[in-house]
Amino acid sequence: MIEVNKRQGRPKEVDLVKRTMLFLFARLMNKSNRDVEDLLALFQPLFGVKVSYKYIERLYSDEGVKLVLHNLFMLLIHDEGISGNFSGDGAGYSLTMPKHYRSDPKKKGGDYRYVFRMIDLGTGVYAAFGYSNRSEMEAFNRAITMLEGLDTRIKINSNALDKYYSSRTVLGLFGKKTAVYVIPKKNISKISLEWTRVIERMIEDPIEFLRKYFKRNLSEAEFSADKRRFGCTIRQRKENRKEMAMFSPALLYNIFAVRVKPG
């Protein structure tokens, strides 16, 4: 939830619409704040303002900008109509340039921030996301909480997940009506009730099970595309600004993914 408290003082020189456009422009360019400041000199007829790199950095913690982007994300989800069939995957963003999430096997030392995004297979848009400064699993739990709290009409009919999320605890988060397509990390020593449902689905139609399980590849492909377009390094120092930097790729992806419908 986002709460905006009005404060006394002089109103901002740049209105909310332009501040939001400046933030989206900075994320699209995938440049440092100083580089974006230089680019704005070329695009000044479009924005009509000239700001410093410090001003651009402060946009990541601007409460008004957060509210606008949050509302835009929600409107895109509801306008598309979520199908309820999801695929999810997690990844990390590096906080330092020398380290890369994929090439670092240990992924320790607080040099990463983790994000999990849930993509709707019917519409191709991100329906929920979560982030954490500790683990992918915590980011996953926050994404599930967000998805369940979006709207009572949105139901998780099916979910394709990586084997990292194959524990009984994760499977227990989904009800009987949710078909979970996941493969265990190791041999199952104890077959729990949650795993019984998954195994029954495997036996019933192995080809169909694998076909739906590999839908999770869509999440991996889109994560890779997002990092190429919007960067894989978080440059912000403050934690709330880091979260905003990780949220914006999901919003930008949805903006590009939404199809223009006739009429």
N, C-alpha and C positions, 0 to 999 in steps of 0.2 A: 504494500500500500504506500502511496505517496501523499504526503501532507505538505501543503504550502502555507506558510504563515506570513501574512503581510507585515512588513516592517516599515517603521517610520523613516522618512528621509526623502531625498531627491529621487525622482524616477530615473530609470536607466536611460542613457542617451540612445542606445540601440534597442528598438522594440523587439518583442518576443519572436515575431515571425522571422526577422532578419537574424536574430541570435540562433534560432533553430536551423536556418539555412546555412549559416556559417559553420555550425557544428557538423552538419551532414557533409558539407563541402570539405572540411578538414579530414573527416574519416574516409571520404571517397578518394582523396588525393593520396592518402597513406604516406604522408610526409611528416617531418618534424614541424613543430609549431613555428619555428623561424622560417622554414621553407614555405609554409602556408602563408605567413605574413608577406613574404615576397610575391607569392602568386596572387594575393589579393590586390596587389598594385595593378595587375593585368585585368582583373575582373571587377575593378572598382565601379565601372558603369552598371554592372549587374547588381552588386550589393549596395552600392552607394555609401559605403563606410570604409574607413581605414583604421584598423586596430593593430595592436602589438601582439607579439607571440604570447605574452603573459595573459592578455585578454582571452586569447584562443584557449589557453590551458584552463582558465577559470570556467569556460563553457561546460567542461566535463562535470562540474559540480553545481551548475546553474539549476535551481529547483524548477523554474519555469520551463526550461528546455526539457528536463526530465519528464515533467508532466505531459508536455505536448507529445513527446516521442512514445511515452507509455500509452497514451490514448490512441495514437496512430497505430501502434502495434495491435491493440485490442480491436480496433475497428477493422483492420485488415483480416484478422482471424474470423470475426463474426460475419463479415461480408462474403468471405469465401465459402463458409459452411464446412466445418470440420467433419471428416468422414468417420473418425474414431479408430482408424487403422494407422498405427504409428510405427516408426522406426527411430531408435535413439542411439546416440553414441557420445562418448566423452573425449575430450582432448585438453591439452594444456597450452597456455601462452607463456612465452619466456619473458622475464623482466630484464634480462641482460642480453645484449647483442651477441656475445661469443657463444652462448649456450642455445641449443635448439632442442625442442621437446622430443622430437623423434630420434635424434642421434645421442641423447643422454640416457643411458640405461637406468641410472639410479633415481633421477628426478627428485632429488632431495635438496635441502638447504634453503628452502623458501624462495627459490629463484623462479617459481612458476605460479600461475593462477589457473585453476581448473574450471572448465565449463562443460556442461552437458546440455545438448539441445535435442528436442523431440520434434521430428518432422512428420507431418500428416501425409500419408501415402496417396490419399485421394486428391488433395489439392496441391501438394508439393510445397507447402509453406511450413515454417517453424511455428508450432503451436504452443510450446513452452520451453523454458530454459532455466538453468540454475548454475550458480557459480560458487566457488569455494577457494579459500586460501590454504586448504589442508589436503583434500583428496577429491578424486573423480566421484567416488561413492557419495560423498556429501553433496556434491553438485547434482548428482542424479536424484537424490532424495528431495532436494529443493525443486527440481524440475517436475517431479511427480506431484508434489504438494501444489505447485502452481497450476498444473494441468487440472487437478481435481477441484481447485478453487475458482477456475475461470467461469464456469457456467454449469448449472445442473443438467443442462441438455447435452453437454459434451460427455460421452461415455467412451471408455477405453475398450473397444471391441477386440483389438489384437495389438500385440507389441512385439517387434523383432529386436533382439538385443544381442550384444556381443557376449561371449562366454565369461567375460569379467563380471557380468551381472547374473551369474547362474546360481548364486547361493540360495539356500532355502529361505533366508530372510528376505531377499529381493522378490522371490516368487510369491511369498506370503503377502506382499503388498497388493497383489492383484486378486480380484474375486474370481468366483467360479465361471462367470460369464466372459471373462477376459482370456483370450487365447494367447499364450505366451510362446514365442518361438525362440528357443535358446538351446545351446549345446553345452554340457557341463565341462568344466576345466579338467577334471580328473574322473576316474572311475567312481561311480556312486557306491559308497559303502552302506548307506542307509537310505532306503527309498521312502521319502516322506510323502505325505498326502499331496503336497504341492508338485513334487516330481512325478507322482503317479499320473496326474492330469497331462503333463508334458509327454510322458512315455506313451500313454494311450493315444495321444494325437500322432506321435511318430509311427506307431504300429498301424493305425487306421489307414494312413495314406502317406508313406515315406516320401514320395516324390513331391506331393503338395506341401508337406512340412518343410522340406529343404528349399522349395521355391519361395515360400514365404519367409523362411529364416534368412535367406540371402537378400531379402529386401533391405536388410540393414546396411548393405553396401551403398545404398543411396545416401545414408547419413555420412559415411566415410568420404564419399566422393564430394559431397557438398561442403564438408568441413575443409577438405583440401582446397576446394575452389575458393572458399571464403578467405582462407589464409593467404592465398595467392593474390586475391583482389584487395583485401583490407589489411594485410600484414599479419605476422605471427608473433610480433613482439609488442608488449605493452610498455609504453614510454612514461606513463603517468606514475607519480610518486604516492599520492594519497590513495587510500584504499577505496573510498567511494568513487574516485575518478577512474580507478582501475576497473571497477564493476561496470561503469558507464561505457568504457572502451570495449569491454567484452560483450555488452548487450547490443551495441550499435551494429555489429555485423549481422545479427539475426534480423534486426529491423530492416537494414538495407537489402538483405537477401529477399525478404518478403516483399519489399517494394518492387524489386525487379521480377520476382516470381509471379506476382499477381497478373493474371491475364485480363485484358480489357474486354468486357463482355458486351455483345451487341445490345443496343437499346438502353 
